[in-house]
Amino acid sequence: MSVEDQPVTVNHYESKLKLKSYVIGFGLSLLLTLTAYLLVTNHGASRHVLIGIVVLLALVQFFVQIYYFLHLGAETKPRWKLAVFLSMTGVVLILVFGSLWIMTNLNNRQTIPQQIQYMNNQDGL
């Protein structure tokens, strides 16, 4: 019996749907990443507008990856994946914003002579 003569099973159909989902997600992620890259490298707008566009593209890509790769919008079982995902998102947000807060605070507390000394020490490396 050849491959074409075998009946199509549900698993075969589901695997084709998953593959299609992954290909669409990959294409959209690639498109969003290249769009952000080209806008920044070609100076497509002013600095503040570019920051807003890149943040918007990052959020869109975030939701594309959640839907097409993690399949969070398509599950029918209890929302355990969603609960774990939201907990992980909270931890990542704490790490990112905490790091930014610490770096900004350290930058504001550094005096001009300390900055000059740091820069002079970097030239000697």
N, C-alpha and C positions, 0 to 999 in steps of 0.2 A: 504494500500500500504506500503510495507516495505521499509527500507532505500536503499536496493540494487536495488529496482525497480524504484526509482526516477531517472529522467534524470540528467546527469551531466551538471551543469550550468557553465558559464564563471567565475562567482564569486568563485565557488568551485575550479575550475582549478587554478585561480589566488591565492587563499588562500593556495593551496598546493605548488605552486611555491614559495610563500613568506616563508612558513614554511621550505621548502627545503633550501632556501637561508639563513635563520636564523640558521639552523642546521649546514650547511657548514661553515658559518662565525664563529659560536661558536666553532666548532671543530678546525678550523685553528687558531683562537685566543688562544685557550687553548694549542694547540701544540706549538705555538710560545712562549707563556709565560713560559711553562714548559721547553722548550729548553733553554731559557735565564737563568732561575733559575738553572737548572742542570749544565750548563756551569760555572756559577759563583760559585755555592757551591762546585763543584768538582774541581775547579781551572783548567779548561780544557785547558788553554793557558796562555800566559804571560798577564800582566795587561793591556798593551796598546792594544793588540789584542782582549782581552775580551771586552774592552770598545767599540772598533770598531764593534765587532760582536753584542753586545747588542744594540747599536745604530741602526745598520742595521736591526736587528729583530724588533725593535720598529717602524722603518719606514715601514717595510713590514706589521706589524700589523695595523698601522695607515691606510694604503691603503686597507687592507682587511676589516676593519670596515667601511670605507667610502663606499666601493662597496657593501658589503653584508648587512650592517645594515641601512645605510643612502640611499642606492640605487642611488647615485649621477651619476653613469655612465649610468643608464638606463632610465633617464627621457627624454621625447620628448617635453615637454612644455618649455616655456621660462625658462632660467636658474636662476630663483630667489633663489632656494635652494643653488645653487653654489655660487651666489653672497653673500648671508648671511653667508655661510660656510667660504668663503675666508675672509670676514670681521672679523668673529669670530677667525679665525686662526691668523690673524694679531694682534688682541688684545691679544690673548694667548701668541704669540711670544714676544710681547712687555713686557708683565708681566714676563715671564720666564727669558728672557735675561736681562731685567731691574733688576730683583731681584738678578740674578747672578752677575751682574756688581756691584750693591750696596754691596753685601756680600764680594766680592773680594776686593773692595775698602776699606771697613771697616777693613778687615783682614790685608791689607797691611799697613794701618795707625796705627794699634795697636802696641804699643811698647812692648818689652819683659817684663818690670816690670808690665805693665797692664795685660798681659797674665798670669803671675804668680799670681797676685792678684785675677784675675777672677777664676783661677783654685783652689786657696786656699778657696775662698768663696763658690765654688761648693762643696767642701769636707764637709763644715759645715752644709749643708742642711740635 
